[in-house]
Amino acid sequence: SCRVSRKSGAHHGEEFFMVPKFVGLLVCVLSMSAVACGREESLNIIEQPEFNQSSALVPDVEAEFAGRAISLKVFGLAGAHEAAQRDGWNRRLTVYFLSVPGRVHQNWWPLSVGTEIRIDYAQYQNSAELFNEQANRISRAQNVPILYLSPPAVFGSTGEYSDIYSASGIGFLNSAIDQLVEEFGADEVILVGQSSAGNIVGNLLPLRSDVGCAVISSAPLDLVAHEGFSSSHDHYLGAVSPLNPIEQVSLISPNDDRIVYVGYSETDQIVGPSYQIEYAQLLAASGHNVILQSAEAVDRWGHD
């Protein structure tokens, strides 16, 4: 409960307010907002409805974890199947995790304290159907089966946004990969992720023995350090049981044939390069084959 503090005065036993009433009311509203709105509960996700409406035309895979089931969209499934059926396929299936194309805005108005994430699918042609066609063309042209797997709650997938950064989200995505590997008859998988999707790759590595190669780019691989670098990105820690990739390194099984690529930009304004470098160094110190490389980003934030 919120009450304006009182105490007895030194003279005549009178009571007086420690703070004026209107200040006390403001403090009360602010404290209630902070308590009532945890990081996860204070997230406000704003998406473009056109993309999600057209996502009904895109195939999905039913994923299960801890008694829950959700549907994850798989872009490029038809083209990947065509590439896998051609002669010379090395039985490696590439799974590219889609990063959340969002812009973070923190709202400090007392009655609506929280983080707002505006998700913009412009780079995906604003249409799930068009993006799916583009994904199909890539596999056909490259003669390599590449799937673009959507995390929970975005790109038309069901689930909750906080799943993306949590053990539950990794469980769902791992379940989806199991089914796709079986469907294609693949022997190995290549996991690829940029930005928030790079976290997914880092958190999946300890769970899978069939990863022949992993590519991680511009990813917040240490969530605690990332919050210090960009305070508006504390929604990463708003997940239930968030998984921090840098804390998972010791759980990754050795594989002399596997290579992990870590790419970063020294001018990145969204994700700090230092903890990406530290993640790669920890991998190398644990005996994993790591290629760490800096590259100039193509966007104005030095990120993509």
Secondary structure by P-SEA (a helix, b strand, c coil): ccccbbbbccccbbbbbcccaaaaaaaaaaaaaaaaccccccbbbbbcaaaaaacccbbbbbbbcccbbbbbbbcaaaaaaaaaaccccccbbbbbbbccbbbbbbbcccccbbbbbbbbcccccccaaaaaaaaaaaaaaacbbbbbbbccccccccccccccccaaaaaaaaaaaaaaaaaacccbbbbbbcaaaaaaaaaaccccccccbbbbccccccaaaaaaaccccccccccccccccccccccbbbbccbbbbbbbbcccccccaaaaaaaaaaaaaaccbbbbbbbbbccccccc
